[in-house]
Amino acid sequence: MAAEQLTIALDANGADAGPAEVARGAALAAAGGEIRVILFGPHAEIAPSPGVEVVDAPVSIAKAADPTRAVRSTPDASIVQAVRAVADGRADALVSGGSTGAALAAGLFHVKRARGIHRPALAVLVPVPGRPFLLLDCGANVEVRPEHLVQFAHMGAAFMEAVMGIARPRVALLSNGTEPTKGTEDVVAAHAALAGAAGLTFAGNVEGFAVGTGEADVIVTDGFTGNVFLKVMEGTADALLRAVREAALSSARAKAGGLLLKPALGGLRDAIDPEAQGGAFLLGLRRLGVVPHGSFGANGIARALELAARGVRSDVPARTHERLAAAGALRRAPEPSAAPATVPDP
Amino acid sequence: MAAEQLTIALDANGADAGPAEVARGAALAAAGGEIRVILFGPHAEIAPSPGVEVVDAPVSIAKAADPTRAVRSTPDASIVQAVRAVADGRADALVSGGSTGAALAAGLFHVKRARGIHRPALAVLVPVPGRPFLLLDCGANVEVRPEHLVQFAHMGAAFMEAVMGIARPRVALLSNGTEPTKGTEDVVAAHAALAGAAGLTFAGNVEGFAVGTGEADVIVTDGFTGNVFLKVMEGTADALLRAVREAALSSARAKAGGLLLKPALGGLRDAIDPEAQGGAFLLGLRRLGVVPHGSFGANGIARALELAARGVRSDVPARTHERLAAAGALRRAPEPSAAPATVPDP
């Protein structure tokens, strides 16, 4: 039985490689017939392809210094139009080719938070050879309260279960030590709440070493620490692989060795390739959003569209809600209007 | 002219390799004649060597779950005796073979904070090929106020100038974006204060990518984020080098390549070897403390003793005080007694 066709709204602006490359990714994803793409971007730069409807939206706010303000003041921006297509029900999920900040701000403003969610979070599938883990929050909320961290745990678990097919994902809390007493006051409070949370496989605190050990499927932290985590990882990997390359050019002998080793190391390069993972996920809104890395090419964009479709088919927002309800972790009292992406908690 | 002989108090307990290996490090450092070591540890396990006075102190609190309590309740512990030798003036600086928490707690209790310092910090020389940078705080203070971050900046600058011989060290603030408005409220406030700080070469905010770019000589952050930074870096490097090793065993061709490349990669292994850097530094006490990594062997211990001696000769505490005074960043009102190492701010 063929799966029902889903519609994904895709913002073509903001990717490093330009709108034409994003459009090539859309064409790749639509070729299978299960995904229809509404592509918002500069019509003149985009080649037509089957299954891709292009809406001319040349205005980009991907580089705006204040995404929240840009979203409100620029209704014709491509990301705003893409998000509104999702909010209106013309599309089932969002994929943004560019700025995380603009996608988050537009998503909060137009798609809105899912019922019972304190704060949406930005979750990144970290490419570890063999088994990626989900790190959240990676920058949506630089300051969080313990109940936010608890919700992130359930949001991450629901995502890994529904989209990545992992039964009983192991959820860990990032801290500066494995003991339950380690960390800031908020982290210690979140640990205590998670230790008793219903329906959650809580693996306790993990340290930064967990980046390479595979000991958790979901790692929960605040958006400031998560952002540092991700960038230190990328920076370290880049510096090391650069150093290995330099070592392999340092002598005739090393050059010969480097040539022989190259095919095997190519596999490693692929295994930690962020393009293979689809990018970051906006969790906690009424609809799923995916923000590929700005450096992605067509393959990465296509992978992001496929993950968004998988998230829609497995209904990540509903699964998240069920988990939070079962654990008694839904937001009870209505909060004032959602805080914009980059403004810290008062 | 021969330099005046300095005395360093060294705790032999707590290192992974055991007291005998720490004693071998002491012997190495003392062999030059410029350093005298008072070594506190189990006499029975330690071979005598010239320039090393052994004080029998078999009790170790290196693995204590609550270092502050252990320090207060165990006056005969080797780290407490070593720290008291520094406090009494029998030694000029401290090197601990083992636990950071115990060294910090004992240092706070017996050596005390330097005049005008809010909080001591744990600073780590991060081994980047070519030019290491100093990261602080790496775990002494999981929660900090902006004025603490400002002091860490000056403490780090004084250290890099005095001990590493770097003129006008570039000091950066870790955040989730380079713009001055990025980060938590406290980070934004610290940025504003540092931007106008006298006598400081402030390089602005850096992201986690700075781990590999060499763009700063000192990177300032809170102890929670610094701890995560360091461990993500170590975890990523370990996982990648393991993967390179595995790739080099994946086929006969790759094996041949690996063998040819090995000598060149050995240089890389040395360049990022934490032993070469001497470990972590306890800054902000009346005397300098050095805490080598628990995994260090004799060479790493010897390097730590040499760095401690260099810190004494260049009088890091006095230079730090001068910098803070010139910048108007000394603590004005006396604070209540120093907070213990692992207890968050009330």
Interface residues (C-beta under 8 A of the other chain):
Chain A: A65 V128 P129 G139 V142 E143 L174 S175 N176 E179 T181 K182 G183 T184 E185 V187 V188 E207 G208 F209 A210 V211 G212 T213 T221 G223 F224 T225 N227 V228 F229 L230 K231 V232 M233 E234 G235 T236 A237 D238 A239 L240 L241 R242 A243 V244 A247 A248 S250 S251 R253 A254 A256 G257 G258 L259 L260 L261 K262 P263 A264 L265 G267 L268 A271 I272 T342 P344
Chain B: A65 V128 P129 G139 V142 E143 L174 S175 N176 E179 T181 K182 G183 T184 E185 V187 E207 G208 F209 A210 V211 G212 T213 T221 G223 F224 T225 N227 V228 F229 L230 K231 V232 M233 E234 G235 T236 A237 D238 A239 L240 L241 R242 A243 V244 A247 A248 S250 S251 R253 A254 A256 G257 G258 L259 L260 L261 K262 P263 A264 L265 G267 L268 A271 I272 T342 P344
